[in-house]
Amino acid sequence: MIEIYLKTNTNYDKNGDITLDPTSCTYKDSENLITLEHFIDDEGRWKYINFENVIAAEENGKKKFYRIYNVVRELYSVTAYARPIFYDLIDKVLLDVRPTNKIGQEALDIILADTGFTGHSNISNLSTAYYVRKNIVEALLGNEENSFLNRWGGEFYCENFDVYINDKIGSDNGVRVEFGYNLNEIEEDVTKIPVYSEIAAGMPIYINDEIEGSFYLPSWLVKSSKDTFMLKINGDSMINANIHDSDLVVIKKQDAVYNGEIVAVDIDGYATIKRINIDGKYAILSPENNKYEPIVMPIDDVRIIGCAVGILKSKFY
């Protein structure tokens, strides 16, 4: 059984907010990645598949929790990509933590203090490490000399809020995790995508077609760099759709869209991003923030630039 917990619901001892019957739900052990595909159902269960919500998948009679970090919606389905909830620790920063002359268990207790996670280690050798402004995932598993794995050694395994680093995990309980890449990303085939200057999530702003930079996105998300680009958001009119100021929205170029989709549009040289609905000869461009009013215009005065297919949150770049 697959359940979804809203990001505001942290009572994981109880049932989730909704159950799903996904088309597929697979876990790729080598990348610590769960991929869930669900059809756009009439009951609206798919709407719970949203950024930062938690997927609970049952494995050997136990629930395993995975935080959604990316969602891609297509015409008839939605796909979520999630990692073990352990990676929430990327947002926990050690300002100045110094486990000194400690065995593995003692060091883990210090590093994980006040995080809600519990460390387990049978490593008996003594060592010392200094962590200054390091996120906890880096501190534990990073490649720097000061990381837990490099100071104390051992093999890493996580199960929900339990973090194990033992001298040998064993094939029955886990696998060695090696991080040879940026801990905020998963190593995979990527495609270079241009990033354009700001588009309004508020009142429309003048279109600036100057390329601000570029970004590498997973190839499974981008079929071709020729018909995909990213726009930097300016404003707060789409916050209820999880699109915030300074986020990057992935846009697939197309001039035909369906009612209810989030689109980038050109209005007389001014650009904005809104949820679109076509009503006869009029386009209704609706915000996702109650302090803004919908924009209603003749359909002939609106040029669709493309449809939003993904979001990169500003805190991740």
C-alpha beads as a LAMMPS data file, in Angstrom:
LAMMPS data file: protein, C-alpha beads

317 atoms
316 bonds

1 atom types
1 bond types

-500.0 500.0 xlo xhi
-500.0 500.0 ylo yhi
-500.0 500.0 zlo zhi

Masses

1 110.0

Atoms # bond

1 1 1 0.000 0.000 0.000
2 1 1 1.207 3.500 -0.849
3 1 1 0.271 6.445 1.359
4 1 1 0.920 10.157 1.139
5 1 1 1.569 12.384 4.148
6 1 1 1.186 16.115 3.641
7 1 1 4.393 17.957 4.477
8 1 1 2.610 19.511 7.465
9 1 1 1.716 16.075 8.862
10 1 1 4.629 14.599 10.801
11 1 1 2.615 12.046 12.762
12 1 1 4.111 9.068 10.961
13 1 1 2.851 6.599 13.586
14 1 1 -0.664 7.166 12.212
15 1 1 -2.019 6.530 8.730
16 1 1 -1.203 8.990 5.957
17 1 1 -3.541 11.667 4.637
18 1 1 -4.545 9.551 1.633
19 1 1 -3.847 6.186 0.033
20 1 1 -2.840 5.792 -3.606
21 1 1 -3.117 3.102 -6.214
22 1 1 -0.199 4.148 -8.421
23 1 1 0.544 2.844 -11.891
24 1 1 4.026 1.975 -10.610
25 1 1 6.285 2.636 -7.641
26 1 1 9.918 1.554 -7.949
27 1 1 13.028 2.055 -5.845
28 1 1 16.504 2.316 -7.375
29 1 1 18.875 1.317 -4.623
30 1 1 22.019 2.581 -6.347
31 1 1 20.646 6.146 -6.411
32 1 1 18.468 6.092 -3.263
33 1 1 15.605 7.137 -5.528
34 1 1 11.941 6.163 -5.532
35 1 1 9.865 6.870 -8.647
36 1 1 6.079 6.888 -8.362
37 1 1 3.751 7.188 -11.347
38 1 1 0.036 7.863 -10.917
39 1 1 -2.732 8.551 -13.410
40 1 1 -4.791 11.762 -13.238
41 1 1 -7.775 10.225 -11.458
42 1 1 -11.242 11.771 -11.218
43 1 1 -11.173 11.585 -7.400
44 1 1 -8.205 13.946 -7.332
45 1 1 -5.887 11.683 -5.344
46 1 1 -3.063 12.631 -7.690
47 1 1 -3.176 16.177 -6.282
48 1 1 -1.571 14.868 -3.075
49 1 1 1.548 13.998 -5.061
50 1 1 3.233 17.319 -4.414
51 1 1 6.643 18.770 -3.611
52 1 1 7.891 17.983 -0.059
53 1 1 4.989 15.658 0.752
54 1 1 6.063 12.223 1.981
55 1 1 5.514 8.876 0.265
56 1 1 5.098 5.896 2.601
57 1 1 5.774 2.583 0.888
58 1 1 5.408 -0.714 2.705
59 1 1 8.397 -3.037 2.565
60 1 1 8.530 -6.345 4.477
61 1 1 5.649 -5.213 6.656
62 1 1 7.272 -1.873 7.573
63 1 1 6.649 1.605 6.229
64 1 1 9.557 3.377 4.549
65 1 1 9.315 7.147 4.165
66 1 1 10.524 9.149 1.155
67 1 1 10.408 12.919 0.697
68 1 1 9.217 14.119 -2.741
69 1 1 11.755 16.485 -4.291
70 1 1 10.413 16.751 -7.832
71 1 1 7.042 16.313 -9.549
72 1 1 6.399 16.155 -13.282
73 1 1 2.836 16.394 -14.546
74 1 1 1.879 15.230 -18.005
75 1 1 -1.453 15.087 -19.791
76 1 1 -2.742 11.872 -18.210
77 1 1 -0.288 11.161 -15.408
78 1 1 1.940 12.605 -12.715
79 1 1 5.369 11.308 -11.731
80 1 1 7.049 11.960 -8.387
81 1 1 10.720 11.500 -7.520
82 1 1 11.570 11.048 -3.868
83 1 1 14.515 10.216 -1.622
84 1 1 14.694 8.596 1.822
85 1 1 13.589 10.992 4.519
86 1 1 17.167 10.870 5.824
87 1 1 17.977 13.538 3.223
88 1 1 15.890 16.053 5.196
89 1 1 19.155 16.433 7.106
90 1 1 20.560 18.390 4.161
91 1 1 18.607 21.341 5.593
92 1 1 20.124 20.883 9.066
93 1 1 23.381 22.832 9.385
94 1 1 26.022 22.255 12.044
95 1 1 27.243 25.747 12.894
96 1 1 30.141 24.624 15.114
97 1 1 30.054 21.024 16.323
98 1 1 33.196 19.215 17.473
99 1 1 32.930 15.571 18.590
100 1 1 36.326 15.145 20.251
101 1 1 37.970 11.825 21.116
102 1 1 34.651 9.977 20.726
103 1 1 33.629 6.496 19.624
104 1 1 31.164 6.192 16.713
105 1 1 27.975 6.143 18.794
106 1 1 29.007 9.176 20.822
107 1 1 29.910 11.126 17.685
108 1 1 26.580 10.292 16.025
109 1 1 24.681 11.362 19.151
110 1 1 26.407 14.756 19.016
111 1 1 25.915 15.251 15.259
112 1 1 22.242 14.222 15.291
113 1 1 21.270 16.026 18.502
114 1 1 17.866 17.778 18.307
115 1 1 17.173 16.583 14.746
116 1 1 14.579 13.881 15.439
117 1 1 16.940 11.267 13.999
118 1 1 18.615 8.541 16.055
119 1 1 22.135 7.314 15.371
120 1 1 23.396 3.751 15.785
121 1 1 27.036 2.718 15.577
122 1 1 29.176 -0.164 16.823
123 1 1 32.447 1.541 15.850
124 1 1 34.710 1.455 18.899
125 1 1 37.741 3.405 17.715
126 1 1 38.202 6.966 18.980
127 1 1 38.418 9.923 16.642
128 1 1 37.789 13.671 16.401
129 1 1 36.133 15.876 13.787
130 1 1 35.219 19.558 13.458
131 1 1 32.096 20.629 11.568
132 1 1 31.641 24.337 10.934
133 1 1 28.659 25.384 8.792
134 1 1 28.210 21.888 7.349
135 1 1 24.884 20.255 6.598
136 1 1 24.540 16.941 8.390
137 1 1 24.463 14.775 5.263
138 1 1 27.795 16.284 4.214
139 1 1 29.177 15.880 7.719
140 1 1 28.305 12.191 7.782
141 1 1 28.851 11.041 4.217
142 1 1 30.824 13.694 2.361
143 1 1 34.176 13.210 0.656
144 1 1 36.072 15.682 2.817
145 1 1 38.662 14.347 5.242
146 1 1 36.551 15.514 8.171
147 1 1 33.418 13.489 7.336
148 1 1 32.260 10.796 9.730
149 1 1 32.969 8.029 7.201
150 1 1 36.517 9.274 6.698
151 1 1 37.212 9.847 10.407
152 1 1 35.532 6.823 11.974
153 1 1 35.075 4.570 8.934
154 1 1 32.190 2.140 8.645
155 1 1 29.272 1.579 6.302
156 1 1 26.116 3.656 6.135
157 1 1 22.490 2.536 6.148
158 1 1 19.346 4.531 6.922
159 1 1 15.830 3.431 7.707
160 1 1 13.427 6.326 8.191
161 1 1 14.652 8.270 11.226
162 1 1 17.296 5.714 12.213
163 1 1 20.835 6.271 10.916
164 1 1 23.264 3.354 11.089
165 1 1 27.006 3.585 10.573
166 1 1 28.574 0.297 11.629
167 1 1 31.899 -1.316 10.965
168 1 1 30.055 -3.689 8.619
169 1 1 26.393 -3.376 7.719
170 1 1 26.136 -6.738 5.968
171 1 1 24.346 -7.694 2.756
172 1 1 21.107 -8.497 4.590
173 1 1 20.711 -5.033 6.088
174 1 1 22.060 -2.481 3.694
175 1 1 24.627 -1.467 1.141
176 1 1 27.684 0.708 1.047
177 1 1 26.759 4.207 -0.078
178 1 1 29.446 6.099 -1.957
179 1 1 29.052 9.788 -2.676
180 1 1 31.305 10.969 -5.453
181 1 1 29.070 13.862 -6.455
182 1 1 27.178 16.847 -5.103
183 1 1 25.055 15.639 -2.200
184 1 1 22.151 17.837 -3.288
185 1 1 21.847 15.968 -6.565
186 1 1 21.668 12.470 -7.970
187 1 1 24.266 11.521 -10.529
188 1 1 22.668 10.754 -13.875
189 1 1 22.521 11.802 -17.531
190 1 1 21.806 15.511 -17.805
191 1 1 20.851 18.055 -20.468
192 1 1 21.936 21.703 -20.514
193 1 1 18.938 24.069 -20.397
194 1 1 19.010 27.875 -20.814
195 1 1 17.731 30.066 -17.976
196 1 1 15.996 33.299 -18.930
197 1 1 15.543 36.364 -16.792
198 1 1 12.576 36.862 -14.552
199 1 1 8.946 36.192 -15.413
200 1 1 6.189 37.610 -13.243
201 1 1 4.263 35.571 -10.697
202 1 1 2.261 38.701 -9.943
203 1 1 1.634 41.552 -12.339
204 1 1 3.016 40.938 -15.840
205 1 1 6.517 42.273 -16.493
206 1 1 8.285 43.090 -19.725
207 1 1 9.769 40.084 -21.481
208 1 1 13.547 39.898 -21.349
209 1 1 14.845 37.323 -23.802
210 1 1 18.427 37.607 -22.567
211 1 1 19.826 34.282 -21.356
212 1 1 20.809 34.675 -17.704
213 1 1 22.652 31.379 -17.476
214 1 1 22.148 27.663 -17.888
215 1 1 21.245 24.684 -15.761
216 1 1 21.686 20.941 -16.101
217 1 1 18.507 18.914 -15.734
218 1 1 17.999 15.126 -15.681
219 1 1 17.521 13.753 -19.172
220 1 1 14.349 11.941 -18.142
221 1 1 12.768 15.367 -17.594
222 1 1 14.020 17.006 -20.777
223 1 1 13.563 15.370 -24.160
224 1 1 15.278 18.194 -26.012
225 1 1 16.995 21.419 -24.984
226 1 1 15.573 23.023 -28.133
227 1 1 12.011 22.999 -26.813
228 1 1 12.701 23.393 -23.081
229 1 1 13.949 26.338 -21.051
230 1 1 13.766 27.707 -17.521
231 1 1 12.308 30.965 -16.249
232 1 1 13.214 32.674 -12.990
233 1 1 10.144 33.674 -10.987
234 1 1 9.541 37.186 -9.699
235 1 1 6.608 37.543 -7.328
236 1 1 4.241 35.559 -5.130
237 1 1 1.036 35.085 -7.111
238 1 1 1.609 31.327 -7.572
239 1 1 2.639 30.325 -4.060
240 1 1 -0.326 27.969 -3.576
241 1 1 1.033 25.971 -6.522
242 1 1 4.410 25.797 -4.727
243 1 1 5.956 28.368 -7.086
244 1 1 7.762 31.020 -5.072
245 1 1 9.873 34.079 -5.737
246 1 1 13.286 33.181 -7.271
247 1 1 12.264 29.585 -8.094
248 1 1 13.149 28.307 -11.556
249 1 1 10.207 26.913 -13.534
250 1 1 10.872 24.445 -16.335
251 1 1 8.845 25.408 -19.420
252 1 1 8.149 23.159 -22.385
253 1 1 7.541 25.231 -25.503
254 1 1 4.056 24.662 -26.907
255 1 1 1.161 26.786 -28.066
256 1 1 -1.662 24.362 -27.239
257 1 1 -2.503 23.626 -23.612
258 1 1 -5.350 22.189 -21.565
259 1 1 -7.579 23.999 -19.104
260 1 1 -6.092 24.029 -15.633
261 1 1 -2.463 23.852 -16.714
262 1 1 0.134 26.333 -15.487
263 1 1 1.505 28.271 -18.420
264 1 1 3.858 31.089 -19.319
265 1 1 2.094 33.624 -21.513
266 1 1 2.985 36.742 -23.480
267 1 1 0.538 39.656 -23.238
268 1 1 1.609 42.465 -25.583
269 1 1 5.280 41.933 -24.807
270 1 1 4.732 41.341 -21.112
271 1 1 5.144 37.897 -19.579
272 1 1 3.512 36.198 -16.642
273 1 1 2.925 32.685 -15.344
274 1 1 -0.606 31.678 -14.371
275 1 1 -3.097 28.811 -14.435
276 1 1 -5.078 29.050 -17.658
277 1 1 -8.692 28.320 -18.491
278 1 1 -10.330 29.048 -21.837
279 1 1 -13.942 30.195 -21.712
280 1 1 -15.246 30.766 -25.201
281 1 1 -13.344 33.683 -26.716
282 1 1 -11.641 34.605 -23.440
283 1 1 -8.582 33.373 -21.579
284 1 1 -8.779 33.423 -17.787
285 1 1 -5.300 33.601 -16.240
286 1 1 -5.739 32.724 -12.579
287 1 1 -3.195 33.258 -9.789
288 1 1 -2.600 30.797 -6.949
289 1 1 -2.740 33.491 -4.280
290 1 1 -5.965 35.034 -3.005
291 1 1 -4.562 38.554 -2.887
292 1 1 -4.451 38.662 -6.694
293 1 1 -7.374 38.781 -9.123
294 1 1 -7.578 36.675 -12.301
295 1 1 -6.619 38.340 -15.576
296 1 1 -9.377 37.982 -18.189
297 1 1 -8.473 38.803 -21.790
298 1 1 -9.608 37.961 -25.308
299 1 1 -7.895 34.737 -26.332
300 1 1 -6.461 36.438 -29.417
301 1 1 -4.508 38.860 -27.188
302 1 1 -2.711 36.065 -25.331
303 1 1 0.241 34.167 -26.767
304 1 1 1.112 30.971 -24.964
305 1 1 4.863 30.586 -24.539
306 1 1 4.767 27.128 -23.016
307 1 1 3.558 24.854 -20.252
308 1 1 5.199 24.413 -16.843
309 1 1 6.502 20.860 -16.427
310 1 1 8.753 21.191 -13.381
311 1 1 10.062 23.437 -10.612
312 1 1 13.536 23.878 -9.167
313 1 1 13.258 25.448 -5.728
314 1 1 15.564 28.386 -5.083
315 1 1 17.049 26.747 -1.977
316 1 1 18.512 23.989 -4.155
317 1 1 20.564 26.168 -6.494

Bonds

1 1 1 2
2 1 2 3
3 1 3 4
4 1 4 5
5 1 5 6
6 1 6 7
7 1 7 8
8 1 8 9
9 1 9 10
10 1 10 11
11 1 11 12
12 1 12 13
13 1 13 14
14 1 14 15
15 1 15 16
16 1 16 17
17 1 17 18
18 1 18 19
19 1 19 20
20 1 20 21
21 1 21 22
22 1 22 23
23 1 23 24
24 1 24 25
25 1 25 26
26 1 26 27
27 1 27 28
28 1 28 29
29 1 29 30
30 1 30 31
31 1 31 32
32 1 32 33
33 1 33 34
34 1 34 35
35 1 35 36
36 1 36 37
37 1 37 38
38 1 38 39
39 1 39 40
40 1 40 41
41 1 41 42
42 1 42 43
43 1 43 44
44 1 44 45
45 1 45 46
46 1 46 47
47 1 47 48
48 1 48 49
49 1 49 50
50 1 50 51
51 1 51 52
52 1 52 53
53 1 53 54
54 1 54 55
55 1 55 56
56 1 56 57
57 1 57 58
58 1 58 59
59 1 59 60
60 1 60 61
61 1 61 62
62 1 62 63
63 1 63 64
64 1 64 65
65 1 65 66
66 1 66 67
67 1 67 68
68 1 68 69
69 1 69 70
70 1 70 71
71 1 71 72
72 1 72 73
73 1 73 74
74 1 74 75
75 1 75 76
76 1 76 77
77 1 77 78
78 1 78 79
79 1 79 80
80 1 80 81
81 1 81 82
82 1 82 83
83 1 83 84
84 1 84 85
85 1 85 86
86 1 86 87
87 1 87 88
88 1 88 89
89 1 89 90
90 1 90 91
91 1 91 92
92 1 92 93
93 1 93 94
94 1 94 95
95 1 95 96
96 1 96 97
97 1 97 98
98 1 98 99
99 1 99 100
100 1 100 101
101 1 101 102
102 1 102 103
103 1 103 104
104 1 104 105
105 1 105 106
106 1 106 107
107 1 107 108
108 1 108 109
109 1 109 110
110 1 110 111
111 1 111 112
112 1 112 113
113 1 113 114
114 1 114 115
115 1 115 116
116 1 116 117
117 1 117 118
118 1 118 119
119 1 119 120
120 1 120 121
121 1 121 122
122 1 122 123
123 1 123 124
124 1 124 125
125 1 125 126
126 1 126 127
127 1 127 128
128 1 128 129
129 1 129 130
130 1 130 131
131 1 131 132
132 1 132 133
133 1 133 134
134 1 134 135
135 1 135 136
136 1 136 137
137 1 137 138
138 1 138 139
139 1 139 140
140 1 140 141
141 1 141 142
142 1 142 143
143 1 143 144
144 1 144 145
145 1 145 146
146 1 146 147
147 1 147 148
148 1 148 149
149 1 149 150
150 1 150 151
151 1 151 152
152 1 152 153
153 1 153 154
154 1 154 155
155 1 155 156
156 1 156 157
157 1 157 158
158 1 158 159
159 1 159 160
160 1 160 161
161 1 161 162
162 1 162 163
163 1 163 164
164 1 164 165
165 1 165 166
166 1 166 167
167 1 167 168
168 1 168 169
169 1 169 170
170 1 170 171
171 1 171 172
172 1 172 173
173 1 173 174
174 1 174 175
175 1 175 176
176 1 176 177
177 1 177 178
178 1 178 179
179 1 179 180
180 1 180 181
181 1 181 182
182 1 182 183
183 1 183 184
184 1 184 185
185 1 185 186
186 1 186 187
187 1 187 188
188 1 188 189
189 1 189 190
190 1 190 191
191 1 191 192
192 1 192 193
193 1 193 194
194 1 194 195
195 1 195 196
196 1 196 197
197 1 197 198
198 1 198 199
199 1 199 200
200 1 200 201
201 1 201 202
202 1 202 203
203 1 203 204
204 1 204 205
205 1 205 206
206 1 206 207
207 1 207 208
208 1 208 209
209 1 209 210
210 1 210 211
211 1 211 212
212 1 212 213
213 1 213 214
214 1 214 215
215 1 215 216
216 1 216 217
217 1 217 218
218 1 218 219
219 1 219 220
220 1 220 221
221 1 221 222
222 1 222 223
223 1 223 224
224 1 224 225
225 1 225 226
226 1 226 227
227 1 227 228
228 1 228 229
229 1 229 230
230 1 230 231
231 1 231 232
232 1 232 233
233 1 233 234
234 1 234 235
235 1 235 236
236 1 236 237
237 1 237 238
238 1 238 239
239 1 239 240
240 1 240 241
241 1 241 242
242 1 242 243
243 1 243 244
244 1 244 245
245 1 245 246
246 1 246 247
247 1 247 248
248 1 248 249
249 1 249 250
250 1 250 251
251 1 251 252
252 1 252 253
253 1 253 254
254 1 254 255
255 1 255 256
256 1 256 257
257 1 257 258
258 1 258 259
259 1 259 260
260 1 260 261
261 1 261 262
262 1 262 263
263 1 263 264
264 1 264 265
265 1 265 266
266 1 266 267
267 1 267 268
268 1 268 269
269 1 269 270
270 1 270 271
271 1 271 272
272 1 272 273
273 1 273 274
274 1 274 275
275 1 275 276
276 1 276 277
277 1 277 278
278 1 278 279
279 1 279 280
280 1 280 281
281 1 281 282
282 1 282 283
283 1 283 284
284 1 284 285
285 1 285 286
286 1 286 287
287 1 287 288
288 1 288 289
289 1 289 290
290 1 290 291
291 1 291 292
292 1 292 293
293 1 293 294
294 1 294 295
295 1 295 296
296 1 296 297
297 1 297 298
298 1 298 299
299 1 299 300
300 1 300 301
301 1 301 302
302 1 302 303
303 1 303 304
304 1 304 305
305 1 305 306
306 1 306 307
307 1 307 308
308 1 308 309
309 1 309 310
310 1 310 311
311 1 311 312
312 1 312 313
313 1 313 314
314 1 314 315
315 1 315 316
316 1 316 317
